[in-house]
């Protein structure tokens, strides 16, 4: 068994310093967003799960903007385009499965 206290792990620099907690058949990444930081429109090859550990984010997908608060979980299908921003700052746990997804590392 392994465990992590997601409130105590440093994420200096916000989105520029994600912390990979686990990476085998799935991947867990802790990500801090400083106030005003965002992850512009993007997609991943894996199913993505985003748990808001602290703070609040705004998620845009399929031309719909949704506010997601601490304690909430959001999922994106593989290849689903989306963006994430936090006007006030947030701490996120990103889960990707399976890891790596098909086509993640081009030949």
C-alpha positions, 0 to 999 in steps of 0.5 A: 500500500502507498498513500499520499496527503494531497494537502501537504505535497508542495507544488511550487510554480503551479502548473509548471511543476506537476508532481507525479505520484504514481506511474505504472498501468495508470498515472496519478499527478498532483497539480497546483494552479496558482490564481489565474493559471490555466491549462489551455485547450488540450486533450489526452489519449487516456481517460482523464479524471480530475479531482478538485482537492482544494479551491475552484476551477472553471472547465470548458468542454463542448462549448460549455463552461462549468465551475467545479469546486473542492470535493468534486470529480470530473472525467473526460473521455480519451481525446475529448478537448477541454480547458481548465483555469482557476481564477482563485487557485486550486489543487487538483489530482489528475488520474490517467488510465490506462497509462499510457493510452493508445498512441500516447507515445508515437512510434 
